[in-house]
């Protein structure tokens, strides 16, 4: 990287700097004229120079030239104006010059801001690009947070300084020099003005600055998101390189930088618009001095000397000089920060950019052997973990690597996956060093998976297909404003040195997954999920999700129709009591009192709580149904029982998981409330206290809590009161409750709850497992399994995939490798988080999946269980970093038995 910031700025912004310097030079013309015009106003119409009498006139704006050989050439004789007319005309010219000078400042400052943000975008992208090309050993020594902080924060001042690097000294120096020359020529400018506009500025400017605060917060949030994304790239660099997705990451970073650039550019525009208006309002004062003050002088009510003194004190010469000193201080500060960044990011050897060059063409299959030749690999301490190993994996061959964690097989697999670089020796594909081949070949034709998994924040499906996102493969057609915005983005990306890959394009390489397009890709996904035993996990995530039935109308209709199929299945298996269904005319004993009373679910808990406390509707309906006092007595009984049973238990006791109407923190409050209301009739209890007691009833379930509070008569009353709550609901409460309807999909309920349309009975201890198995079978038989699975693929896995278990992450990582059609598969104990039985089962399934059919890729698998070595052609056993023996496995023909092994 260029060690000096000023040279770096000049190299990348030379044309723009020359242009803005030319604009600065042009701005000096009206700046000088604005100094000269006050003299003409004072000497001319105010003091009367050139006006011989009261009716005398002078030409205004005459245009004439004194040319050699031709004499005086008069193009326009001007307008004849008297003293008052000339005073007004010259004052208006002064106001025009003020506006022109303000516009020059507005343009210069906005252009500087745009220039600085463009270079900041360039340097940030360049630093991220270097991170993507760091050698593996260096990435193990640095902290991702430090790298992201440097890229986010430490280069921030460089953007602001870029626009000032050459323009600021030229502008400030030019202003100071112009003012000084004029002072020397005129000899009457002796001070600075001390007045300022206060009233108008105090009202308008603070209000306009509020927008700056909003934009500043947006800038901070987007910069923080960028920092998190950069941290993800550093943490997942192995995954990126193994799957050749470095250009996808470049596109993502470029898009994020584009959004930040837009926010910051808007901030600059608004900031300098405020500054322009502020300067304009401040310069209105001279206009008032010249026009009104001059008029008073003509009338004899103001002394000319006083007016000249006030106008002469308005200009400020020390201001530009002070700002020049500040500029030099800022220059030195930014140069120090830039030098620190250069020092941290000047790492050798970087990966050659050609290795990670984007490629739109399909990768050429690898026909040569994958070989380690006299390979030695060292850890960060310099100790050899693999020493002088030579091993070949021929195309189509399967090799098992054994030897335990200290044998050296894991380090060999990492070297094959390019996660570590050889200390000595080479890794070849055919006769070519693997590190000389582009990632567009190696990253697509060699699939690598290990137990060290990194999942990017996003959907499960995005992570599964991450290894297929190598390049933008489709052209996105934009229309209207979006087309103009896209053209602007492309121009800015080019000027900032960012790639203009379209993140909205389809990046998925369908042939690399053995598919022809989006339509048949899901079949490949389903097959891979079945192989790694992840289908049930994804289905469980799907059935717990909610969907908008208006967006998925057909699917919602199929789920509603499935309710009757579920009933028939339960009746056929004599499990009718496994689910208690919602019926409009009966009480569901497995549902809460609130669900039975409302015959629906609350969609907005905050509005519901507020309505219970403040809205008279609920109290009126409860009284009319004869439930108000009954619920109060019932709530008292619930509170008494809960306080007595749970008050001495710690807050983290598992018994509290059974409570649906009170938390551990609320028990002391209800204990005090009971002491307050005990023995009082309901009429003497305040409405707030009564509501707190009655509220406890809404979460009560008799089979679950077993306080014996629900009688048949009470349940009948609750059912009869449903119509009151349904038909009489006020307009301001519409939408707070979603009512149960047998022929309607519940938008606020999960997919599983919509299928059940009821509650699982407590009579069966394994009811949840049994009903899920039945529902899963129904999905399969009714052809809905794949449709439901899609919603599971939309599940957000969280930062680093932390919303998934470690076993699920490792299954996902293995599936991410299996879904790619590659020539070599390197598996480095990818399932260590799972139990041995599950590991063996998935290993056999994955092995059969890869070897089934015409495609016979090579497999190198570092095994945790040596018994699985019988699946492979050869076994390479490592001990203490050396290859102890490499022998073929004597077994029967494998191709005929792969399916049997998988089953």
Rosetta blueprint (number, residue, H / E / L):
1 X L
2 X L
3 X L
4 X L
5 X H
6 X H
7 X H
8 X H
9 X H
10 X H
11 X H
12 X H
13 X H
14 X H
15 X H
16 X H
17 X H
18 X H
19 X H
20 X H
21 X H
22 X H
23 X H
24 X H
25 X H
26 X H
27 X H
28 X H
29 X H
30 X H
31 X H
32 X H
33 X H
34 X H
35 X H
36 X H
37 X H
38 X H
39 X H
40 X H
41 X H
42 X H
43 X H
44 X H
45 X H
46 X H
47 X L
48 X L
49 X L
50 X L
51 X L
52 X L
53 X L
54 X L
55 X L
56 X L
57 X L
58 X E
59 X E
60 X E
61 X L
62 X L
63 X E
64 X E
65 X E
66 X E
67 X E
68 X L
69 X L
70 X L
71 X E
72 X E
73 X E
74 X E
75 X E
76 X E
77 X L
78 X L
79 X E
80 X E
81 X E
82 X L
83 X H
84 X H
85 X H
86 X H
87 X H
88 X H
89 X H
90 X H
91 X H
92 X H
93 X H
94 X H
95 X H
96 X H
97 X H
98 X H
99 X H
100 X H
101 X H
102 X H
103 X H
104 X H
105 X H
106 X H
107 X H
108 X H
109 X H
110 X H
111 X H
112 X H
113 X H
114 X H
115 X H
116 X H
117 X H
118 X H
119 X H
120 X H
121 X H
122 X H
123 X H
124 X H
125 X H
126 X H
127 X H
128 X H
129 X H
130 X H
131 X H
132 X H
133 X L
134 X L
135 X L
136 X H
137 X H
138 X H
139 X H
140 X L
141 X L
142 X L
143 X L
144 X H
145 X H
146 X H
147 X H
148 X H
149 X H
150 X H
151 X H
152 X H
153 X H
154 X H
155 X L
156 X H
157 X H
158 X H
159 X H
160 X H
161 X H
162 X H
163 X H
164 X H
165 X H
166 X H
167 X H
168 X H
169 X H
170 X H
171 X H
172 X H
173 X H
174 X H
175 X H
176 X H
177 X H
178 X H
179 X H
180 X H
181 X H
182 X H
183 X H
184 X H
185 X H
186 X H
187 X L
188 X L
189 X L
190 X L
191 X L
192 X L
193 X L
194 X L
195 X L
196 X L
197 X L
198 X L
199 X H
200 X H
201 X H
202 X H
203 X H
204 X H
205 X H
206 X H
207 X H
208 X H
209 X H
210 X H
211 X H
212 X H
213 X H
214 X H
215 X H
216 X H
217 X H
218 X H
219 X H
220 X H
221 X H
222 X H
223 X H
224 X H
225 X H
226 X H
227 X H
228 X H
229 X H
230 X H
231 X H
232 X H
233 X H
234 X H
235 X H
236 X L
237 X H
238 X H
239 X H
240 X H
241 X H
242 X H
243 X H
244 X L
245 X L
246 X H
247 X H
248 X H
249 X H
250 X H
251 X H
252 X H
253 X H
254 X H
255 X H
256 X H
257 X H
258 X H
259 X H
260 X H
261 X H
262 X H
263 X H
264 X H
265 X H
266 X H
267 X H
268 X H
269 X H
270 X H
271 X H
272 X H
273 X H
274 X H
275 X H
276 X H
277 X H
278 X H
279 X H
280 X H
281 X H
282 X H
283 X H
284 X H
285 X H
286 X H
287 X H
288 X H
289 X H
290 X H
291 X H
292 X H
293 X H
294 X H
295 X H
296 X H
297 X H
298 X H
299 X L
300 X L
301 X L
302 X L
303 X L
304 X H
305 X H
306 X H
307 X H
308 X H
309 X H
310 X H
311 X H
312 X H
313 X L
314 X L
315 X L
316 X L
317 X L
318 X H
319 X H
320 X H
321 X H
322 X H
323 X H
324 X H
325 X H
326 X H
327 X H
328 X H
329 X H
330 X H
331 X H
332 X H
333 X H
334 X H
335 X H
336 X H
337 X H
338 X H
339 X H
340 X H
341 X H
342 X H
343 X H
344 X H
345 X H
346 X L
347 X L
348 X L
349 X L
350 X L
351 X L
352 X L
353 X H
354 X H
355 X H
356 X H
357 X L
358 X L
359 X L
360 X L
361 X L
362 X L
363 X L
364 X L
365 X L
366 X L
367 X L
368 X L
369 X L
370 X E
371 X E
372 X E
373 X E
374 X E
375 X E
376 X E
377 X E
378 X E
379 X L
380 X L
381 X L
382 X L
383 X L
384 X E
385 X E
386 X E
387 X E
388 X E
389 X E
390 X E
391 X E
392 X E
393 X E
394 X L
395 X L
396 X L
397 X L
398 X E
399 X E
400 X E
401 X E
402 X E
403 X L
404 X L
405 X L
406 X L
407 X L
408 X L
409 X H
410 X H
411 X H
412 X H
413 X H
414 X H
415 X H
416 X H
417 X L
418 X L
419 X L
420 X L
421 X L
422 X L
423 X L
424 X E
425 X E
426 X E
427 X E
428 X E
429 X E
430 X L
431 X L
432 X E
433 X E
434 X H
435 X H
436 X H
437 X L
438 X L
439 X H
440 X H
441 X H
442 X H
443 X H
444 X H
445 X H
446 X E
447 X E
448 X E
449 X E
450 X E
451 X L
452 X L
453 X L
454 X L
455 X L
456 X L
457 X L
458 X L
459 X E
460 X H
461 X H
462 X H
463 X H
464 X H
465 X L
466 X H
467 X H
468 X H
469 X E
470 X L
471 X L
472 X L
473 X L
474 X L
475 X L
476 X L
477 X L
478 X L
479 X L
480 X H
481 X H
482 X H
483 X H
484 X H
485 X H
486 X H
487 X H
488 X H
489 X H
490 X H
491 X H
492 X H
493 X H
494 X H
495 X H
496 X L
497 X L
498 X L
499 X L
500 X L
501 X L
502 X L
503 X L
504 X L
505 X L
506 X L
507 X L
508 X E
509 X L
510 X L
511 X H
512 X H
513 X H
514 X L
515 X L
516 X L
517 X L
518 X H
519 X H
520 X H
521 X H
522 X H
523 X H
524 X H
525 X H
526 X H
527 X H
528 X H
529 X H
530 X H
531 X H
532 X L
533 X L
534 X L
535 X H
536 X H
537 X H
538 X H
539 X H
540 X H
541 X H
542 X H
543 X H
544 X L
545 X L
546 X L
547 X L
548 X L
549 X L
550 X L
551 X L
552 X L
553 X H
554 X H
555 X H
556 X H
557 X H
558 X H
559 X H
560 X H
561 X H
562 X H
563 X H
564 X H
565 X H
566 X H
567 X H
568 X H
569 X H
570 X H
571 X H
572 X H
573 X L
574 X L
575 X L
576 X H
577 X H
578 X H
579 X E
580 X E
581 X E
582 X L
583 X L
584 X L
585 X L
586 X L
587 X L
588 X L
589 X L
590 X L
591 X L
592 X L
593 X H
594 X H
595 X H
596 X H
597 X H
598 X H
599 X L
600 X E
601 X E
602 X E
603 X L
604 X L
605 X H
606 X H
607 X H
608 X H
609 X H
610 X H
611 X H
612 X H
613 X H
614 X H
615 X L
616 X H
617 X H
618 X H
619 X H
620 X H
621 X H
622 X H
623 X H
624 X H
625 X L
626 X L
627 X L
628 X H
629 X H
630 X H
631 X H
632 X H
633 X H
634 X H
635 X H
636 X H
637 X H
638 X H
639 X H
640 X H
641 X H
642 X H
643 X H
644 X H
645 X H
646 X H
647 X L
648 X L
649 X L
650 X L
651 X L
652 X L
653 X L
654 X H
655 X H
656 X H
657 X H
658 X H
659 X L
660 X L
661 X L
662 X L
663 X L
664 X H
665 X H
666 X H
667 X H
668 X H
669 X H
670 X H
671 X H
672 X H
673 X H
674 X H
675 X H
676 X H
677 X H
678 X L
679 X L
680 X L
681 X L
682 X H
683 X H
684 X H
685 X L
686 X L
687 X H
688 X H
689 X H
690 X H
691 X H
692 X H
693 X H
694 X H
695 X H
696 X H
697 X H
698 X H
699 X H
700 X L
701 X L
702 X H
703 X H
704 X H
705 X H
706 X L
707 X L
708 X L
709 X L
710 X L
711 X L
712 X H
713 X H
714 X H
715 X H
716 X H
717 X H
718 X H
719 X H
720 X H
721 X L
722 X H
723 X H
724 X H
725 X H
726 X H
727 X H
728 X L
729 X L
730 X L
731 X H
732 X H
733 X H
734 X L
735 X L
736 X L
737 X E
738 X E
739 X E
740 X L
741 X L
742 X L
743 X L
744 X L
745 X L
746 X L
747 X L
748 X L
749 X L
750 X L
751 X H
752 X H
753 X H
754 X H
755 X H
756 X H
757 X L
758 X E
759 X E
760 X E
761 X L
762 X L
763 X L
764 X L
765 X L
766 X L
767 X H
768 X H
769 X H
770 X H
771 X H
772 X H
773 X H
774 X H
775 X H
776 X H
777 X H
778 X H
779 X H
780 X H
781 X H
782 X L
783 X L
784 X L
785 X H
786 X H
787 X H
788 X H
789 X H
790 X H
791 X H
792 X H
793 X H
794 X L
795 X L
796 X E
797 X L
798 X L
799 X H
800 X H
801 X H
802 X L
803 X L
804 X L
805 X L
806 X H
807 X H
808 X H
809 X H
810 X H
811 X H
812 X H
813 X H
814 X H
815 X H
816 X H
817 X H
818 X H
819 X L
820 X L
821 X L
822 X L
823 X L
824 X E
825 X E
826 X E
827 X E
828 X E
829 X L
830 X L
831 X L
832 X L
833 X L
834 X L
835 X L
836 X H
837 X H
838 X H
839 X H
840 X H
841 X H
842 X H
843 X H
844 X H
845 X H
846 X H
847 X H
848 X H
849 X H
850 X H
851 X H
852 X L
853 X L
854 X L
855 X L
856 X L
857 X L
858 X E
859 X E
860 X E
861 X E
862 X E
863 X L
864 X L
865 X L
866 X H
867 X H
868 X H
869 X H
870 X H
871 X H
872 X L
873 X L
874 X E
875 X E
876 X E
877 X E
878 X E
879 X E
880 X L
881 X L
882 X E
883 X E
884 X E
885 X E
886 X E
887 X E
888 X E
889 X L
890 X L
891 X L
892 X L
893 X L
894 X L
895 X L
896 X L
897 X L
898 X H
899 X H
900 X H
901 X H
902 X H
903 X L
